[in-house]
Amino acid sequence: MAGISTHVLNLTTGRPISGMRVELYDLAHTPAQRLTSTRTNADGRTDAPMMAAAAARTGDFELRFYVGEHFKEPTALSDEVLVRFSIFDAAQHYHVPMLCSPWFFNTYRGS
């Protein structure tokens, strides 16, 4: 299954983050073009892929995670976490999880 998906976990609690705003941008445009805007569900996932398999294509993309908006912590490290990545094979699935707290974030290519 191709396309782009994500999920968000709170490193402080070890639990999924519900209600975080996540957006997908296509970086082939100047300025970048927003393709999808959604919020995570109770499982920390989006109800639909950020990019469906039928729309999958090669190119450079950016996921924006609005961690500051979610945590509302005045000493937080970041307001928005931007994850830029390239799709080289549109037939593959790209899963980009976000692990975060107000003071830390990390991501990787999941399965």
C-alpha positions, 0 to 999 in steps of 0.5 A, spaced: 500 500 500 502 506 497 501 513 500 503 517 506 501 516 514 503 518 521 502 517 528 504 521 534 506 519 541 507 523 547 514 521 550 512 523 557 506 519 558 507 513 553 500 514 550 498 516 543 496 524 542 489 525 540 487 532 537 494 534 534 494 538 528 498 535 522 499 538 515 502 535 509 505 540 504 508 539 497 515 542 497 515 542 489 511 549 489 513 556 492 510 557 497 509 550 499 502 547 497 498 544 503 495 538 501 492 535 507 490 538 514 487 534 520 487 532 527 490 525 530 484 521 533 484 517 540 489 512 537 494 518 535 493 516 528 489 520 522 483 517 520 485 517 513 492 517 510 495 524 509 496 522 502 492 516 499 495 511 495 491 513 489 494 520 489 502 517 491 507 520 487 515 522 487 517 528 490 519 532 496 514 533 502 513 536 509 509 534 515 508 539 520 506 537 527 503 543 531 506 541 538 506 547 541 499 548 540 497 541 543 502 542 549 501 549 551 507 549 555 511 556 555 518 553 555 517 548 550 522 547 545 518 548 538 512 551 536 511 547 530 516 541 528 517 540 520 519 533 517 521 534 510 522 527 506 522 525 499 518 519 496 523 516 491 518 510 489 511 512 489 509 504 490 512 504 497 508 506 503 511 512 507 509 512 515 512 517 518 511 517 526 512 523 531 515 522 538 514 528 542 514 532 548 514 539 550 522 539 550 523 533 545 521 530 538 524 525 534 521 521 528 523 515 523 521 512 517 516 506 520 513 501 516 
